[in-house]
């Protein structure tokens, strides 16, 4: 198994259980990671995974193969930056950097989000884990001048990072 800095002793068991899950159960888990049915199907088609690296490589390959519509499906599962989905632990955890932020900064983030959405037709997507509201706003402003094709490829990369984090979390969670 590939070393992972936060790997639990049960990560190999979690990987084996995920790989052995019935198709409907695996699809449910994968769609919780990424809301693109095409991505979930592509990752599922690569099982069984020999190790964590093989699963993360399946994510990379699946992300690379997504069409524009599939990317839209994947983005649809994400909350706006600065507005985690109420009651969604994943959304709240991933956007922890906005908690306790000055309301003026949040207002700027909401305004920048609105401008981005008007220009690109979708939410601003960034791997928010470990980022502050200010760094997310800076990234949004930095990416705003991009053309649609450039931005789509950046979004693809950000989704891959988010999926990697979520897949690693599945493998590293201690069973209840």
Beta strands, then each sheet from edge to edge (+ up, - down):
end
